[in-house]
Amino acid sequence: MFDYEARHIIEALRSGIPSRSVGHYFCETRLKVLQELNNDLEEVALSGKAKGHLISGKYGEGKTHLLNTVFNIAHAKNMVVSTVTLSKETPLDRTYLLYQKVMQNTFLPKREQPGIGEILEQLIPDSNMVNDLLLFSAKQLETDKLYYVLRSYLFSDDQDERFLLRGDIEGDFISNTQVKQLNRRIFQEKIQFQTNFNKFRHSFDYFAFWSRLFRMLGYGGWVILLDETELIGRLGKKTRMKAYYNLSQFLFPHKRIEGLYALFAISSSYVEDVIEAKREYENLEQLQLATEEEIKRVLDTIIATKQLNPLSKNEIEQVIQKLIYFHGRAYDWEPNLTVGEIQKEADTTGYLLRTKIRLALECLDQAYQYGSLSKSSLQTLADESFNQELEELLQEED
């Protein structure tokens, strides 16, 4: 009988689509790196201090897989986890768009689906925790907008208003004017912001708000996993500088952000392709930005980040052993290939882990369908098909 979980794992590996299930079962490789990341998570959970980290590696070397493994480790430590792949629609230079995507992909521990709305619904007005959260929102953030938004959400008796205010907390920002109007209706008072909220400059207030709330609720912390960081390099010169500054806010977070661990994956070619090729240090000097110090620190950090090493022979053998096991479960058969046979084929594919995995699966597929590796290969099938078509054409001409 087919094992559908195993089938999911095999197909995810075959297609190269990131999967938390793969990260859960294939976690014995790069133990030194995982131990360092695990220590970071332990530190954040125990101290409550925020921290950021970069991992660097070549394309296909397992950066996304490593993020998925960290996802499972963090959940096991009772930490909230958010996952985001940076893109044109989710650029690092506009944190309000990033925040929206983070909120849409935030997973509470032991939950298979994202969502944090239930947390807001469980907040009790005038409780000690809520009063502390209101005080934090009023005094510790760059603006006091969230104080008025949260207070209105808690005390409004209108479901449409609560829906609107909850949407703001989750990233669908409402205007300062709307907040004032809602406060006037609910509390019959006119308010004045200490600092007017601007989503381009103050979105980190919302990250600070949730990082505080998650800790109050007893979670170990908040882990944000961000992939494809190298896409910063596609932005314009000034826009890249904004992205670097925002990156610095995660890597070197302000003290108002609690228990937040941000982990970024970036291509190891970024230094050569962007920092050196586009002369980022010279660009920074020419622009004379007020954030120059923070940006330079980020560039220095990217350059200093160690690249993930290719898996050792022993680690690759462990991966292949699991591939054999899950392939057998996925298709209900007893694989007749040894680790050594598949390893011999995988050694001919270069260094990329993704390529080795796909070739190993191809070997298992062939053994499953044809009984052995010698009876079929992709090249052999292609040659046989071409030769057959050629013979048929020759016969037609005769």
C-alpha positions as CSV (number, residue, x, y, z in Angstrom):
1,M,0.0,0.0,0.0
2,F,1.3,3.5,-0.9
3,D,2.5,5.8,1.9
4,Y,1.2,9.2,0.8
5,E,3.5,11.1,3.2
6,A,6.5,9.4,1.7
7,R,5.1,10.1,-1.8
8,H,4.9,13.8,-0.9
9,I,8.5,13.8,0.3
10,I,9.8,12.1,-2.8
11,E,7.9,14.3,-5.2
12,A,8.9,17.5,-3.3
13,L,12.6,16.4,-3.6
14,R,12.1,15.5,-7.2
15,S,10.6,18.9,-8.1
16,G,12.9,20.9,-5.9
17,I,9.8,22.5,-4.1
18,P,10.6,23.5,-0.5
19,S,8.9,21.3,2.0
20,R,8.8,21.3,5.8
21,S,8.3,17.6,5.8
22,V,11.6,17.1,4.0
23,G,13.2,19.4,6.5
24,H,11.7,17.3,9.3
25,Y,13.0,13.9,8.0
26,F,16.3,15.0,6.3
27,C,18.0,16.8,9.2
28,E,21.1,14.8,9.9
29,T,23.4,16.8,7.5
30,R,25.3,20.0,8.3
31,L,25.1,19.2,12.0
32,K,27.7,21.9,12.9
33,V,25.7,24.6,11.2
34,L,22.4,23.3,12.7
35,Q,24.0,23.3,16.1
36,E,25.0,26.9,15.8
37,L,21.5,27.9,14.7
38,N,20.0,25.8,17.5
39,N,22.2,27.6,20.0
40,D,21.0,30.9,18.6
41,L,17.4,29.8,19.1
42,E,18.1,28.7,22.6
43,E,19.8,32.1,23.4
44,V,16.8,34.1,22.0
45,A,14.3,31.9,23.9
46,L,16.2,32.2,27.2
47,S,17.3,35.8,27.1
48,G,14.4,37.3,25.2
49,K,16.8,39.4,23.2
50,A,16.4,39.7,19.4
51,K,19.1,38.5,17.0
52,G,19.7,38.1,13.3
53,H,21.8,35.7,11.2
54,L,22.8,35.1,7.6
55,I,23.5,31.8,5.8
56,S,25.2,31.8,2.5
57,G,25.5,29.1,-0.1
58,K,25.5,28.3,-3.8
59,Y,22.4,27.6,-5.8
60,G,21.1,24.1,-5.1
61,E,23.2,23.6,-2.0
62,G,20.4,23.3,0.4
63,K,19.8,26.8,1.8
64,T,16.0,26.6,1.6
65,H,16.1,23.1,3.1
66,L,18.1,24.4,6.0
67,L,15.5,27.1,6.6
68,N,12.8,24.4,6.6
69,T,14.8,22.4,9.1
70,V,15.1,25.4,11.4
71,F,11.3,25.8,11.1
72,N,10.8,22.4,12.7
73,I,13.4,23.0,15.3
74,A,11.9,26.3,16.3
75,H,8.4,24.9,16.6
76,A,9.7,22.1,18.8
77,K,11.0,24.9,21.1
78,N,7.5,26.5,21.2
79,M,8.5,29.4,19.0
80,V,6.2,31.1,16.5
81,V,7.6,30.8,12.9
82,S,7.0,33.0,9.9
83,T,8.3,32.1,6.4
84,V,8.8,34.6,3.5
85,T,10.4,34.3,0.1
86,L,11.6,37.7,-1.0
87,S,10.4,38.7,-4.5
88,K,9.3,41.6,-6.6
89,E,5.9,41.6,-4.8
90,T,7.7,41.2,-1.4
91,P,10.8,43.4,-1.6
92,L,13.0,44.2,1.4
93,D,13.1,47.9,0.6
94,R,9.4,48.2,1.5
95,T,8.9,46.8,5.0
96,Y,5.1,47.4,5.0
97,L,4.8,44.9,2.1
98,L,7.1,42.5,3.9
99,Y,5.1,42.8,7.1
100,Q,1.9,41.9,5.3
101,K,3.5,38.8,3.8
102,V,5.0,37.8,7.2
103,M,1.6,38.0,8.8
104,Q,0.0,35.8,6.1
105,N,2.7,33.1,6.7
106,T,3.0,33.0,10.5
107,F,2.6,29.6,12.1
108,L,1.9,29.1,15.8
109,P,3.5,26.1,17.3
110,K,1.8,22.8,16.6
111,R,-0.3,24.4,13.8
112,E,-0.2,23.2,10.2
113,Q,-1.9,26.3,8.8
114,P,-0.8,29.9,9.2
115,G,-2.9,32.4,11.2
116,I,-2.6,34.6,14.3
117,G,-6.1,36.1,14.4
118,E,-7.2,33.9,17.3
119,I,-4.6,35.6,19.5
120,L,-6.3,38.9,19.0
121,E,-9.7,37.4,19.7
122,Q,-8.5,36.0,23.0
123,L,-7.2,39.4,24.4
124,I,-9.2,40.5,27.5
125,P,-9.7,44.2,28.0
126,D,-8.3,45.6,31.3
127,S,-6.3,42.4,32.0
128,N,-2.8,42.9,33.2
129,M,-1.3,41.6,30.0
130,V,-3.4,43.9,27.8
131,N,-2.7,46.9,30.0
132,D,1.0,46.2,29.7
133,L,0.8,45.8,26.0
134,L,-1.1,49.1,25.7
135,L,1.6,50.9,27.7
136,F,4.3,49.4,25.6
137,S,2.5,50.5,22.4
138,A,2.0,54.0,23.7
139,K,5.5,54.6,25.1
140,Q,8.1,52.2,23.5
141,L,7.4,52.4,19.8
142,E,8.3,55.1,17.3
143,T,4.7,56.1,16.9
144,D,1.6,55.6,19.2
145,K,-0.7,54.6,16.4
146,L,-0.8,50.9,17.6
147,Y,-1.9,52.1,21.0
148,Y,-5.0,53.7,19.6
149,V,-5.7,50.9,17.2
150,L,-5.5,48.2,19.8
151,R,-7.5,50.2,22.4
152,S,-10.2,50.8,19.8
153,Y,-10.2,47.1,18.8
154,L,-10.6,45.9,22.3
155,F,-13.4,48.2,23.3
156,S,-15.4,48.6,20.1
157,D,-18.9,47.0,20.1
158,D,-19.2,47.2,16.3
159,Q,-18.1,44.1,14.3
160,D,-17.2,46.1,11.2
161,E,-15.0,48.4,13.2
162,R,-13.3,45.5,14.9
163,F,-12.7,43.8,11.5
164,L,-11.1,47.0,10.2
165,L,-8.9,47.5,13.2
166,R,-7.8,43.8,13.3
167,G,-6.9,44.1,9.6
168,D,-4.6,47.0,10.5
169,I,-2.8,45.0,13.2
170,E,-2.4,42.2,10.6
171,G,-0.9,44.5,7.9
172,D,-3.9,46.0,6.1
173,F,-3.0,49.5,7.4
174,I,-5.8,52.1,7.8
175,S,-5.1,55.8,7.7
176,N,-4.3,58.0,10.7
177,T,-7.5,59.9,10.0
178,Q,-9.5,56.6,10.2
179,V,-7.9,55.8,13.6
180,K,-8.8,59.2,14.9
181,Q,-12.4,58.9,13.7
182,L,-12.8,55.5,15.3
183,N,-11.4,56.7,18.6
184,R,-13.7,59.7,18.6
185,R,-16.8,57.4,18.0
186,I,-15.8,54.8,20.6
187,F,-14.4,57.0,23.4
188,Q,-16.0,60.4,22.5
189,E,-12.6,62.0,22.6
190,K,-10.3,63.7,20.2
191,I,-6.8,62.3,19.9
192,Q,-3.5,63.6,18.6
193,F,-0.6,61.3,17.6
194,Q,2.8,62.1,19.1
195,T,4.2,61.1,15.7
196,N,2.1,60.5,12.6
197,F,2.4,56.9,11.4
198,N,4.0,56.5,8.0
199,K,4.0,52.9,6.7
200,F,7.3,53.5,4.8
201,R,9.2,54.5,7.9
202,H,7.3,53.0,10.9
203,S,6.4,49.4,9.9
204,F,8.9,48.0,12.3
205,D,6.6,49.1,15.1
206,Y,4.3,46.2,14.1
207,F,7.2,43.7,14.3
208,A,8.0,45.1,17.7
209,F,4.4,44.8,18.8
210,W,4.0,41.2,17.8
211,S,7.5,40.2,19.2
212,R,6.3,41.6,22.6
213,L,2.9,39.9,22.4
214,F,4.3,36.5,21.5
215,R,6.6,36.6,24.5
216,M,3.8,37.7,26.8
217,L,1.7,34.7,25.7
218,G,4.5,32.4,26.8
219,Y,6.0,31.5,23.4
220,G,9.7,30.9,23.2
221,G,10.1,33.7,20.7
222,W,9.4,34.6,17.1
223,V,11.5,33.2,14.2
224,I,11.3,34.8,10.8
225,L,12.8,32.8,7.9
226,L,13.6,34.8,4.8
227,D,14.7,33.2,1.5
228,E,16.1,34.6,-1.7
229,T,17.8,37.6,-0.1
230,E,20.1,37.9,-3.1
231,L,17.1,39.5,-5.0
232,I,18.1,42.8,-3.4
233,G,20.7,42.9,-6.1
234,R,18.0,43.4,-8.8
235,L,16.9,46.7,-7.2
236,G,18.1,50.1,-8.2
237,K,21.0,51.8,-6.4
238,K,19.1,53.9,-4.0
239,T,16.5,51.2,-3.5
240,R,19.2,48.7,-2.6
241,M,20.4,51.0,0.1
242,K,16.9,51.1,1.6
243,A,16.9,47.3,1.5
244,Y,20.3,47.1,3.2
245,Y,19.1,49.4,6.0
246,N,16.0,47.3,6.5
247,L,18.1,44.2,6.6
248,S,20.2,45.9,9.3
249,Q,17.0,46.3,11.4
250,F,16.6,42.5,11.5
251,L,20.3,41.6,11.8
252,F,21.0,44.2,14.5
253,P,17.6,44.8,16.0
254,H,16.7,47.7,18.3
255,K,16.1,46.8,21.9
256,R,12.3,47.4,21.6
257,I,12.1,44.2,19.6
258,E,12.0,41.2,21.9
259,G,12.7,37.5,21.3
260,L,12.8,37.8,17.5
261,Y,15.2,35.7,15.5
262,A,15.5,36.6,11.8
263,L,17.4,34.1,9.6
264,F,18.2,35.2,6.0
265,A,19.4,32.9,3.2
266,I,21.6,34.6,0.5
267,S,23.5,33.3,-2.5
268,S,27.2,33.1,-2.0
269,S,27.7,34.8,-5.4
270,Y,26.2,38.0,-4.0
271,V,29.5,39.4,-3.0
272,E,31.0,39.1,-6.4
273,D,27.9,39.8,-8.5
274,V,26.6,42.8,-6.5
275,I,28.8,44.2,-3.8
276,E,31.9,44.1,-5.9
277,A,30.5,44.4,-9.4
278,K,28.2,47.3,-8.5
279,R,30.7,48.9,-6.2
280,E,28.3,49.2,-3.3
281,Y,30.8,50.9,-0.9
282,E,31.5,53.6,-3.5
283,N,27.7,54.0,-4.0
284,L,27.2,54.4,-0.3
285,E,29.8,57.1,-0.1
286,Q,28.4,59.0,-3.0
287,L,24.8,59.0,-1.7
288,Q,25.9,60.3,1.8
289,L,23.0,58.7,3.6
290,A,22.2,59.2,7.3
291,T,22.0,55.4,7.5
292,E,25.5,54.9,6.1
293,E,26.9,53.2,9.2
294,E,24.1,50.6,9.4
295,I,24.4,49.9,5.7
296,K,28.1,49.5,5.8
297,R,27.7,47.1,8.7
298,V,25.4,44.9,6.6
299,L,27.7,44.9,3.6
300,D,30.6,43.8,5.9
301,T,28.4,41.1,7.4
302,I,27.4,39.7,4.0
303,I,31.1,39.6,3.0
304,A,32.1,37.9,6.2
305,T,29.4,35.2,6.2
306,K,30.8,31.8,5.7
307,Q,29.6,29.8,2.8
308,L,27.9,26.4,3.3
309,N,30.3,23.7,2.5
310,P,29.3,20.9,0.2
311,L,28.1,17.8,2.0
312,S,30.7,15.2,2.9
313,K,30.7,11.7,1.4
314,N,29.3,10.4,4.6
315,E,26.5,13.0,4.7
316,I,25.6,12.2,1.1
317,E,25.4,8.5,1.9
318,Q,23.0,9.3,4.7
319,V,20.8,11.3,2.4
320,I,20.8,8.5,-0.2
321,Q,19.9,5.9,2.5
322,K,16.9,7.9,3.4
323,L,16.0,8.4,-0.3
324,I,16.0,4.6,-0.7
325,Y,13.8,4.2,2.4
326,F,11.2,6.8,1.5
327,H,11.1,5.7,-2.2
328,G,10.3,2.2,-1.1
329,R,7.5,3.5,1.1
330,A,6.2,5.9,-1.5
331,Y,5.8,3.2,-4.2
332,D,5.4,0.1,-2.1
333,W,8.4,-1.8,-3.2
334,E,11.8,-3.1,-1.9
335,P,14.5,-1.1,-3.6
336,N,17.2,-3.4,-5.0
337,L,19.9,-0.7,-5.2
338,T,22.6,-0.2,-2.6
339,V,23.8,3.2,-1.4
340,G,27.1,2.5,-3.1
341,E,25.5,2.0,-6.5
342,I,23.6,5.2,-6.3
343,Q,26.6,7.1,-4.8
344,K,28.7,6.0,-7.8
345,E,26.1,7.6,-10.2
346,A,25.7,10.7,-8.0
347,D,29.5,11.3,-8.0
348,T,29.3,12.0,-11.8
349,T,26.9,15.0,-11.4
350,G,29.2,17.6,-9.9
351,Y,28.9,19.2,-6.5
352,L,25.3,20.6,-6.3
353,L,23.2,18.7,-3.7
354,R,20.0,19.3,-5.6
355,T,21.4,17.6,-8.7
356,K,22.7,14.7,-6.7
357,I,19.3,14.1,-5.1
358,R,17.5,14.3,-8.5
359,L,19.9,11.8,-10.0
360,A,19.5,9.5,-7.0
361,L,15.8,9.6,-7.5
362,E,16.2,8.9,-11.2
363,C,18.2,5.8,-10.4
364,L,15.5,4.6,-8.0
365,D,12.8,5.3,-10.5
366,Q,14.6,3.3,-13.2
367,A,15.2,0.4,-10.8
368,Y,11.5,0.5,-9.8
369,Q,10.3,0.5,-13.4
370,Y,12.9,-1.6,-15.2
371,G,14.5,-3.7,-12.5
372,S,18.0,-2.3,-12.7
373,L,20.0,0.7,-13.7
374,S,21.7,-1.1,-16.7
375,K,18.4,-1.5,-18.6
376,S,17.6,2.2,-18.9
377,S,18.9,5.7,-18.6
378,L,17.6,9.0,-19.8
379,Q,20.3,9.2,-22.5
380,T,19.7,5.6,-23.5
381,L,16.0,6.1,-23.9
382,A,16.6,9.3,-25.9
383,D,19.1,7.5,-28.2
384,E,16.8,4.5,-28.7
385,S,13.8,6.7,-29.5
386,F,15.9,8.7,-32.0
387,N,17.3,5.5,-33.7
388,Q,13.9,4.0,-33.9
389,E,12.5,7.1,-35.6
390,L,15.5,7.2,-38.0
391,E,15.0,3.5,-39.0
392,E,11.3,4.1,-39.7
393,L,12.2,7.1,-41.9
394,L,14.8,5.0,-43.9
395,Q,12.3,2.2,-44.3
396,E,9.7,4.7,-45.7
397,E,12.3,6.0,-48.2
398,D,13.2,2.5,-49.4
